[in-house]
Amino acid sequence: MIKKLLLVISFAMAAAVSHADEGMWLPSLIGSRIKDMRSKGFRLTAEDIYSVNRASMKDAVVLFGGGCTGEFVSAEGLLLTNHHCGYGAIQQLSSVANDYLTDGFWAPSREGELPVPGLSVSILVRMEDVTARVAAGEKPADIVAEAEKEGHKADVQQMYYGNQQFLFVYDVFSDVRLVGAPPSSIGKFGGDTDNWVWPRHTGDFSVFRVYAGKDNRPAGYSKENRPYRPRRHFTISTRGVEEGDFTMIYGFPGSTQEYVTSDAVEYVAEVSDPMKIALRTQRLDIIAAAQARDAAVRIQYASKHASIANAWKKWQGEVLGLRRLGTAAKKRAYEREFAAWASSRPEYAHLLDSIHAAYEAVRPEYYVAELYSESVGAIEVFGRARGLAGTRSRMKDDAEFAGTANSSQAAFLKNYNADIDRAIAKRMIAEFMERMPEGGVPAEFAAAVSSHGGVDGYVDWLFGNTALTHEKFTAAEFDADPVVRMVAMFAPLDKRLAAVRARNLSDIASVRRWYTPYMQALMEWDTDRAFFPDANLTLRVAYGSVAGYDYADAVYHRHVSTLEGVIEKDNPEIYDYDVPQLLRDIHAAKDYGRWGCDIGGRRTVPVCFIATNHTSGGNSGSPVLNGRGELVGINFDRTWLSTMSDMEFDPDVCRNIAVDIRYVLFVMDRIGGASYLLEEMDIR
């Protein structure tokens, strides 16, 4: 049965060229796609992309910080990723006196590179199909333990909803240092207004260096550590890109749901996303107003605001895209065709009925879980109390607990503002109580709110009496704290919701179990479809070409943006559009040096470009490579009309956005004065 299943998967991956440039392919199996890649302009081999026996492109790509991608660009561990991926590290190292978010940062030497506590990068050593081993009775935990004996970190990930299992083995480096970052007026140019929008004019990059022990192996931070020597780093091409050029993205896409049924699409488009958008809008308004009043608060909440806003705007585009494409209706039609085929096959005949019933059973509870997370769960001091309550349950000794709690209190308070949290708490608790199904609000909590005259009175009482916003507190103060009491009121709901907590509705165990046979059935039935495993933050290859697209009737979006667009948007009165004076001066003098080129009949500097590569969250920071495997850009976003591509890829409008590597080098050289970094890169 396992041999048959693997054969079905193999044929499903290679049977047909995927529609347009859809697909996120496992590097170790990329041989099934090479013929198609070469027809589109790729000039290398499958072993150039992935090899265990010799250095390959996979050795130049890293999982950055657990949620982004980065790439090595020198033999001395120099690494590029997005500015928004490094944003948390830049903010962590910033202060009012040293505002690296506003002013940027460029280390004057290796000694000036700044260690980032808690930041790590993971480099894939190898991936291995262990489906047969698991089917033979080996436990994934034992397979992982065996791999980690070699001094690595390992994980077994499910593909095709459990029809295939892969072992991923990593080296994890924890000594990562900030080397350079442009000011936010370049690295985050356009802010939330331009986020997910084309044309973009954002220099979304930052520079780090990975350090290792004397043996070139992972080691904790030490002044004795040396720059890591990667097995492979990317050569940089300054030839530029033109419409139709081959592009390849190598990175760690986070999550897609390409094969879910209409049930999941309808829930996302009509229930989940609209609710989350509404709640986050209110939180963002409160934070933004506070940031506008106080520069220190702007820095404190910069990373939080960006994190909240990123998904918030993505969900808006996703809803519009799913409705525009009629994705749910398409799914229903596809399911009717499948059901007709499956009706004569007893093992598959009732699969869709089982899936529909499973969704119906868990959907109400999953909605409550999402609502709770986005409302009450978004109150920072509540989250702090909930985390410490778990610690308290394990530590009965008062002194031990107080010492542990207070040791992390300074880190919590560094980026915390009680007035902002209080305002958010008032809105989020009110929304929670209004949106919860009848009888769903914990009775003790409802009574507590009522006893204080309503939500505002209750929240004022909470914040007026809690010790969790103080620099230190005792175990007795914690035990009696009103926010801790509030956590206890929600504990039964927390426990109940544990069964439905998952990345998405389709990941809940009682639903997911039906997708294992459903995926197998789809592969047997839809033999003309090229199946790729859904993204799950494991290394993947996507490929396509540089291409503009028809945005609307009579409106065509070209594939490239330039410095002219930056200057057109420049506005000193608006923080997100106030570019450095030096950039204005360079533009006025047309003093571009080696980075200038002719685009659209004028001398300028390219800033960003778009292509047809299939990407998702996690692909931020991924290298964008040309047909020769040279670095031509850094992926950082999708277009507004592409945000539904986690569920349906539309080849007409789905485009990934990359910052042109020439703009990266231009900013390093002419704005940052860090031309010395270019000397250690291989630039063609």
Long-range contacts (C-beta under 8 A, 24 or more apart in sequence): 1-135, 2-131, 2-132, 2-135, 5-131, 5-163, 5-164, 5-520, 6-129, 6-131, 6-132, 6-164, 8-520, 8-523, 8-524, 9-160, 9-163, 9-164, 9-523, 9-531, 11-523, 11-527, 12-523, 12-527, 12-529, 12-530, 12-531, 13-530, 13-531, 13-532, 14-530, 15-527, 15-528, 15-529, 15-530, 16-528, 16-529, 16-530, 17-530, 18-530, 18-532, 19-649, 19-651, 20-544, 20-612, 20-649, 20-651, 21-542, 21-543, 21-544, 21-545, 21-612, 21-613, 21-614, 21-651, 22-532, 22-614, 22-649, 22-651, 23-530, 23-532, 23-542, 23-614, 24-253, 24-256, 24-532, 24-533, 24-535, 24-540, 24-541, 24-542, 24-614, 24-616, 25-532, 25-540, 25-541, 25-542, 26-127, 26-159, 26-166, 26-532, 26-533, 26-538, 26-539, 26-540, 26-541, 27-58, 27-127, 27-250, 27-539, 27-540, 27-541, 28-127, 28-128, 28-129, 30-541, 33-541, 33-543, 37-246, 37-248, 37-543, 40-246, 40-543, 40-544, 40-545, 41-245, 41-246, 41-545, 41-627, 42-246, 42-248, 42-543, 42-627, 43-627, 43-628, 43-629, 44-627, 44-628, 44-629, 48-629, 49-250, 49-541, 52-126, 55-231, 55-232, 56-232, 57-232, 57-234, 57-250, 57-625, 57-629, 58-124, 58-232, 58-250, 58-539, 59-123, 59-230, 59-231, 59-232, 60-230, 60-231, 60-232, 60-233, 60-234, 60-623, 61-123, 61-124, 61-250, 61-251, 61-539, 61-622, 61-623, 62-121, 62-122, 62-123, 62-210, 63-121, 63-122, 63-123, 63-124, 63-170, 63-252, 63-537, 63-539, 64-121, 64-208, 64-621, 65-89, 65-119, 65-120, 65-121, 66-120, 66-122, 67-254, 67-537, 67-617, 67-618, 68-252, 68-618, 68-620, 68-621, 69-250, 69-251, 69-252, 69-618, 69-619, 69-620, 69-621, 69-622, 69-623, 69-635, 70-121, 70-208, 70-621, 71-233, 71-234, 71-250, 71-621, 71-622, 71-623, 71-631, 71-634, 72-210, 72-230, 72-232, 72-233, 72-234, 73-233, 73-234, 73-236, 73-631, 73-681, 73-682, 74-233, 74-680, 74-681, 74-682, 75-229, 75-230, 75-233, 75-680, 76-209, 76-227, 76-228, 76-229, 76-680, 77-209, 77-210, 77-211, 77-212, 77-227, 77-228, 77-229, 77-230, 78-179, 78-207, 78-208, 78-209, 78-227, 78-233, 78-677, 78-680, 78-681, 79-121, 79-176, 79-207, 79-208, 79-209, 79-210, 80-205, 80-206, 80-207, 80-621, 80-623, 80-634, 80-664, 81-205, 81-206, 81-208, 81-620, 81-621, 81-634, 82-204, 82-205, 82-206, 82-620, 82-621, 82-634, 82-636, 83-181, 83-182, 83-184, 83-187, 83-188, 83-202, 83-203, 83-204, 83-205, 83-206, 84-187, 84-188, 84-204, 84-306, 84-310, 84-620, 84-636, 85-206, 85-620, 85-621, 86-178, 86-181, 86-206, 86-208, 87-188, 87-206, 87-302, 87-303, 87-306, 88-303, 89-116, 89-119, 89-178, 89-206, 89-208, 90-178, 90-181, 90-206, 91-299, 91-302, 91-303, 91-415, 92-116, 92-117, 93-178, 94-299, 95-299, 96-295, 96-296, 96-299, 99-299, 100-181, 101-183, 101-184, 101-299, 101-302, 102-183, 102-184, 102-185, 103-183, 104-180, 104-181, 104-182, 104-183, 104-184, 104-186, 104-187, 104-671, 104-672, 105-178, 105-180, 105-181, 106-179, 106-180, 106-181, 106-672, 106-673, 106-674, 107-177, 107-178, 107-179, 107-180, 110-209, 110-227, 113-177, 113-178, 113-179, 113-209, 114-177, 114-178, 115-175, 115-176, 115-177, 115-221, 116-176, 116-177, 116-178, 116-208, 117-221, 119-174, 119-176, 119-208, 120-172, 120-173, 120-174, 120-176, 121-172, 121-173, 121-176, 121-208, 121-210, 122-153, 122-170, 122-171, 122-172, 122-173, 123-170, 123-171, 123-172, 123-173, 123-230, 124-168, 124-169, 124-170, 124-539, 125-152, 125-169, 125-170, 125-171, 126-169, 127-166, 127-167, 127-168, 127-169, 127-538, 127-539, 128-166, 128-167, 128-169, 129-164, 129-165, 129-166, 129-167, 130-156, 130-165, 130-166, 130-167, 131-163, 131-164, 131-165, 134-165, 140-165, 143-167, 151-217, 157-536, 157-538, 158-536, 159-533, 159-534, 159-536, 160-519, 160-520, 160-523, 160-531, 160-533, 160-534, 161-259, 161-512, 161-515, 161-516, 161-518, 161-519, 162-512, 162-515, 162-516, 163-516, 163-519, 163-520, 164-533, 166-538, 168-538, 168-539, 171-217, 171-218, 172-218, 173-210, 173-211, 173-212, 173-218, 173-228, 174-218, 174-219, 174-220, 174-221, 175-210, 175-211, 175-212, 175-219, 175-220, 175-221, 175-222, 175-225, 176-208, 176-209, 176-210, 176-211, 177-208, 177-209, 177-211, 178-206, 178-207, 178-208, 179-207, 179-208, 179-209, 179-677, 180-206, 180-207, 180-668, 180-672, 180-674, 180-677, 181-206, 181-207, 182-206, 182-667, 182-671, 182-672, 183-580, 184-302, 184-576, 185-575, 185-576, 185-577, 185-578, 185-579, 185-580, 186-579, 186-580, 186-583, 186-667, 186-671, 188-306, 188-576, 189-566, 189-569, 189-576, 189-577, 189-579, 190-569, 190-576, 190-577, 191-575, 191-576, 191-577, 192-284, 192-306, 192-309, 192-313, 192-576, 193-576, 194-576, 195-309, 195-310, 195-313, 195-637, 196-313, 196-314, 196-317, 196-637, 196-638, 196-639, 196-640, 196-643, 197-639, 197-640, 198-551, 198-557, 198-561, 198-610, 198-639, 198-640, 198-655, 198-657, 199-557, 199-558, 199-561, 199-565, 199-608, 200-561, 200-607, 200-608, 200-637, 200-657, 201-561, 201-563, 201-565, 201-566, 201-569, 201-607, 201-608, 202-607, 202-608, 202-636, 202-659, 203-607, 203-659, 203-663, 203-664, 203-667, 204-634, 204-636, 204-637, 204-659, 205-634, 205-659, 205-664, 205-667, 207-668, 207-677, 233-682, 234-623, 234-625, 234-629, 234-630, 234-631, 235-629, 235-630, 235-631, 235-682, 235-683, 235-684, 236-630, 236-631, 236-661, 236-665, 236-681, 236-682, 236-683, 236-684, 237-626, 237-628, 237-630, 237-631, 237-632, 237-661, 237-684, 238-594, 238-595, 238-661, 238-662, 238-665, 238-683, 238-684, 239-626, 239-632, 239-684, 240-597, 240-606, 240-632, 240-660, 240-662, 241-546, 241-559, 241-560, 241-609, 241-611, 241-626, 241-632, 241-633, 241-660, 242-546, 243-546, 243-547, 243-548, 243-559, 244-545, 244-546, 244-547, 245-545, 245-546, 245-626, 245-627, 246-543, 246-544, 246-545, 246-626, 246-627, 247-543, 247-544, 247-545, 247-546, 247-611, 247-612, 247-613, 247-624, 247-625, 247-626, 247-632, 247-633, 248-541, 248-542, 248-543, 248-613, 248-624, 248-625, 248-626, 248-627, 248-629, 249-541, 249-542, 249-543, 249-613, 249-615, 249-619, 249-622, 249-623, 249-624, 249-625, 249-635, 249-656, 250-539, 250-540, 250-541, 250-622, 250-623, 250-625, 251-539, 251-540, 251-615, 251-618, 251-619, 251-621, 251-622, 251-623, 251-635, 252-537, 252-538, 252-539, 252-540, 252-618, 252-619, 252-622, 253-535, 253-537, 253-540, 253-542, 253-615, 253-616, 253-617, 253-618, 253-619, 254-535, 254-536, 254-537, 254-616, 254-617, 254-618, 254-619, 255-503, 255-504, 255-534, 255-535, 255-536, 255-537, 255-616, 255-617, 255-618, 255-646, 256-534, 256-535, 256-616, 256-645, 256-646, 256-647, 257-504, 257-506, 257-534, 257-646, 257-647, 258-532, 258-534, 258-646, 258-647, 258-648, 258-649, 259-515, 259-518, 259-519, 259-522, 259-531, 259-534, 260-331, 260-506, 260-515, 260-647, 261-331, 261-335, 261-352, 261-355, 261-356, 261-359, 262-328, 262-329, 262-331, 262-332, 262-335, 263-355, 263-356, 263-359, 263-360, 263-363, 263-505, 264-359, 264-504, 264-505, 264-506, 264-647, 265-322, 265-327, 265-328, 265-331, 265-647, 266-328, 267-359, 267-363, 267-505, 268-318, 268-319, 268-322, 268-504, 268-505, 268-647, 269-318, 269-319, 269-322, 269-323, 269-327, 269-328, 271-367, 272-367, 272-370, 272-505, 273-315, 273-316, 273-318, 273-319, 274-319, 275-367, 275-370, 275-371, 275-374, 275-435, 276-311, 276-312, 276-315, 276-370, 276-374, 277-312, 277-315, 277-316, 277-319, 278-431, 279-374, 279-375, 279-378, 279-428, 279-431, 280-308, 280-309, 280-311, 280-312, 280-374, 281-312, 282-424, 282-427, 282-428, 282-431, 283-308, 283-378, 283-424, 283-427, 283-428, 284-308, 284-309, 284-312, 286-420, 286-423, 286-424, 286-427, 287-420, 287-424, 290-417, 290-419, 290-420, 297-417, 297-420, 300-414, 300-415, 300-416, 300-417, 301-415, 301-417, 301-420, 303-415, 304-415, 314-617, 314-643, 315-643, 316-643, 317-640, 317-641, 317-642, 317-643, 317-644, 318-643, 318-644, 318-646, 318-647, 320-640, 320-641, 320-644, 321-641, 321-642, 321-643, 321-644, 321-645, 321-648, 321-650, 322-644, 322-647, 322-648, 325-644, 325-648, 325-650, 327-644, 327-647, 327-648, 330-648, 338-521, 338-522, 338-525, 338-526, 341-525, 342-521, 342-525, 345-521, 347-517, 347-521, 348-517, 348-521, 351-514, 351-517, 351-518, 351-521, 352-518, 354-514, 355-511, 355-514, 355-515, 355-518, 358-510, 358-511, 358-513, 358-514, 359-505, 359-511, 361-510, 362-500, 362-505, 362-508, 362-510, 362-511, 363-505, 364-437, 365-496, 365-497, 365-499, 365-500, 366-500, 366-502, 366-505, 366-508, 368-436, 368-437, 368-440, 368-493, 368-497, 369-497, 369-500, 369-501, 371-432, 371-435, 371-436, 372-432, 372-490, 372-493, 372-497, 374-428, 375-428, 375-429, 375-431, 375-432, 375-435, 376-428, 376-429, 376-432, 376-490, 378-424, 378-428, 379-421, 379-424, 379-425, 379-428, 379-429, 380-416, 380-421, 380-424, 381-416, 381-418, 381-421, 381-425, 381-462, 381-463, 381-466, 381-468, 381-469, 381-483, 382-425, 382-483, 382-486, 382-487, 384-412, 384-468, 384-483, 385-468, 385-481, 385-483, 385-484, 385-486, 385-487, 386-487, 386-494, 388-468, 388-478, 388-484, 389-484, 389-487, 389-488, 392-475, 392-478, 392-479, 398-474, 398-475, 398-476, 399-475, 401-475, 401-478, 402-472, 402-473, 402-474, 402-475, 402-478, 405-473, 405-478, 406-471, 406-472, 406-473, 409-470, 409-471, 409-472, 409-473, 410-471, 413-469, 413-471, 416-469, 418-463, 418-469, 421-463, 422-459, 422-460, 422-463, 425-459, 425-462, 425-463, 426-455, 426-456, 426-459, 429-455, 429-458, 429-459, 430-455, 442-489, 442-490, 442-492, 442-493, 444-489, 445-486, 445-489, 445-490, 448-486, 448-489, 462-486, 535-616, 535-618, 535-646, 537-618, 542-613, 542-614, 542-615, 542-619, 543-613, 544-611, 544-612, 544-613, 544-614, 545-611, 545-612, 546-609, 546-610, 546-611, 547-610, 547-611, 547-612, 547-655, 548-610, 549-610, 549-639, 549-652, 549-653, 549-655, 550-652, 550-653, 551-641, 551-653, 557-610, 559-609, 559-610, 559-611, 560-599, 560-606, 560-607, 560-608, 560-609, 560-660, 561-606, 561-607, 561-608, 561-609, 562-599, 562-600, 562-604, 562-605, 562-606, 562-607, 563-587, 563-604, 563-605, 563-606, 563-607, 563-663, 564-602, 564-604, 565-607, 566-607, 580-671, 582-670, 582-671, 583-671, 586-670, 586-671, 592-666, 592-670, 593-669, 593-670, 595-662, 595-663, 595-665, 595-666, 595-669, 595-670, 597-662, 605-662, 605-663, 605-666, 606-660, 606-662, 606-663, 607-659, 607-660, 607-663, 608-633, 608-657, 608-658, 608-659, 608-660, 608-663, 609-633, 609-657, 609-658, 609-660, 610-639, 610-655, 610-656, 610-657, 610-658, 611-655, 611-656, 611-658, 612-651, 612-654, 612-655, 612-656, 613-656, 614-645, 614-649, 614-654, 614-656, 615-645, 615-656, 616-645, 616-646, 619-656, 624-656, 624-658, 630-684, 631-661, 632-658, 632-660, 632-661, 633-658, 633-659, 633-660, 633-661, 634-658, 634-659, 634-661, 634-664
